[in-house]
């Protein structure tokens, strides 16, 4: 069996005398040098050793180091080739590094070799990316300003370079992602995500959320400046002219549906992106308020309220941060004459998307999104509160005191905590008070 410490260089060698305790100091210094240099053999060059205080230890090394005996604390420059030649007397393949590995009972220079292997692999991957970009540079306007060094630097910062190291098909993955990037539609044009994946990744599901091809492609579009870090996948693909899926997702509505639809008042229905893009909303008659919430649990409670009490309320749920198409559909509600009131969770994403809706939906107003509402939403037990990432918390331009209060408490709060009050608002809207 091959020796795991030295790869078999110790075969037929007489190591016993070399591994005597008095020589441990010498091998420890050699092992440290091997680790630092990334050289497990130590047969070339020189190193400076420092003699120990014990006379017995210094005397034990005289035959190996040559020259006069060392004094305590004295240093000497040792030529590694000379030391290796002296070791050959006890084993034809022994080197200073081999003996030091046995003395330390571990392979030497492992971390340095691993670093060198990673650096070599990284160079290979960067070269593969550069070659892929060069091969596709004539196609796709997204690639014209994206150089290999800029792209690779972004992949390193975003963690994608490390992920690629662990993938056996990393080069092919890079080529596929670049091919998808090159095939992105020109400004004003659009393409279906699954068709794009089928045509250029040879798998209609290759660009599904969470796949390596999808993640790497979006990382490259961020490097090219076409998308932003941290964007939702659906939003990023929409910006790139790729239709994520116009049949799933969309807005959940209760009591407010496209003008030509006829549904019972209590029915909660999801209007998919395909319909949201073209639908016309009805013109309000008496009560004209539409409430917008982030969480499906609020929409479910609203539907239950309508079914139980026979109320006429209008509520829209975005199920998280709304896409650009969903924001446009909500803006058309206001254009049709509806008074839109918006709210979300008290966290960075919630504040961001309320800001977006207030800025893009004419006349929209906040719905219980003030500092007092936030404090009323916090758990009374401070140990049950969920910490906020204050670095990501945006301002709240509709009420600056809200974001200041959230920073002071450093805790998130969620819509469900206000559910009784929100349902009371819905009841009031049925009477025309909303």
NORFENMO-V151452 format. One line per field, one symbol per residue. ss: DSSP state (a for helix, b for strand, c for the rest). psi: psi as a letter, one per 30 degrees, with the letter a starting at -180 (. if undefined). A space follows every 50 residues. Layout:
ss->???
psi->???
This chain:
ss->ccccccccccccccccccccaaaaaaaaaaaaaaaaaccccccccbbbbb ccccaaaaaacaaaacccccccccbbbbbaaaaaaaaccccccccaaaaa aaaacccccaaaaaaaaaaaaaaaaaaaaaaaaaaaccccaaaccccaaa aaaaaaaccaaaaaaccccaaaaaaaaaaaaaccccccccbbaaaaaaaa accccccccccaaaaaaaaaaaacccccccccaaaaaaaccbbccccccc bbbbcccbcccccccccbbbbcaaaaccccbcccccccbbbbbccaaaaa aaaaaaaaacccccbbbccccccaaaaaaaaaaaacccbbbbcccbcaaa aaaaaaaaaaccccbbccccaaaaaaaccccaaacbbccaaaccccccca aaaaaaaaacbbbcaaaaaaaaaaaaaaaacccc
psi->kkkfegggffkgljfeefgkeffeeeeeeeeeeeeefgjfehflallklk klekeeeeeffefeflalkklkfklkkkjeeeeeeeffefkfgkleeeee eeefhlklgeeeeeeeeeeeeeeeeeeeeeeeeefgffkjfffegjleee eeeeeeeffeeeeeefkfheeeeeeeeeeeefgkllkfllkkeeeeeeef fgjfgfglkfleeeeeeeeeeeefgfllkfkkeeeeeeefgkjejgflaa kkkjfjllegkjlkefkkkkjleeeefflkllkldckgkkkklekfeeee eeeeeeeefhljljkkkfhakkleeeeeeeefeeffgkjkkklalileee eefeeeeeffjkgklkjhhleeeeeffkkejfffkkkkjfffjlliffjf feeeeeeefhkllleffgeeeeeeeeeeefggf.
